[in-house]
Amino acid sequence: LAAETISEAIIANKFDKKFLLGYEKKLYQNLGKEISLSRGIQKLAHNAWLFNLVVNKARKNSMLRETMTCMFDDIDIRSRLRKPSFYFKLLFD
């Protein structure tokens, strides 16, 4: 994305801040959802008791273990891990 933006800037002969902000917009369009999801999961991980609960449950539950493993590749699965309902079900199932 950076190389693409530099190329566009050279072609357009525009190097001002406004033009180069296009890079940030492209970056956010491509990574924004993933960054947001990752940040949400990081916030949850700050609760040691919750993190320990999830790890212990995953150790005993193959479906949960698979979900957690797949979250690194699948943004939709990762979004489930941000929802409190996921942990509520985890506690009471």
N, C-alpha and C positions, 0 to 999 in steps of 0.2 A: 504494500500500500504506500509506503514511503517513497519507493522508487517510482511508482506510478504518479504520485503527486509531484515529485521533482520533475519528471518528464513533462507533465502537463504545465508546470510552471515555466519551464524552459521554452516549450512550444508557444505558450501564451505571452511569454516575456513578462510575467507577473510574479513578483516575489514579496508582495506586501502581506501583512498579517491576515487581512481578510481573505485573500486567496488561499493562503496556506492553511487556514482553519478548515479547509476542505478535507485535509488529512485527518483531523480529529473527528470530523463527522463520519468519514468512511470507516475509521477505526471503531468508533462506537457502533455503527451499523453492523459491523462484522463481529465485534466481540462484546458489545454492551450487555446482551442477555446473559452470556456466559459469565461475565465479570459480576453482574448483579447476583446471579445464582450462587457463585462461589463465595461472594461476600456474605450472603445470607447463611450459608452453611458454616462459614467461619464464626459468625456470631453465635450460632447454636453450639459450636464446639467449645466456646468459652465457658459453658456450663458443664463443669466436670462430671457432676452426677448424671446429667443427661447423656453425655458422651460415653461414660462408663456403662450406663444402661443399654445404650444402643449396641455397643461393642459386645457386651455379654449376651444380649439377645441374638445378635448376628452369629455369634459362636455356636448357638444352639439351633438357629433357624436358617435352613439352607436358602429359602426364598428371600429372606432379608439380606443374607450374605450376597446373593446374586444381584439383588437390587443395588446394594452399596458398591459392588464391584463394577456394575454397568454404569453407575452414575458418572464415572470418569469419561465415558464415551458418549453418553446420551443425555442431552440437556433436559429432555422431558422427564426422564427419571429423576434427575437432579432436582427439578422443580418440586417433585413430590416430597423430597427430603426437607424442603424449606417450610412446608405446611405443618402447623401444630397438630392437625388432624392425623398426620402420619404417625406422630409420636404418641398421640392419644390411643390410636389403634394398637400401636406397639405395646403400650403399657397394659391394655386390657384384653388383648387377644391371647 
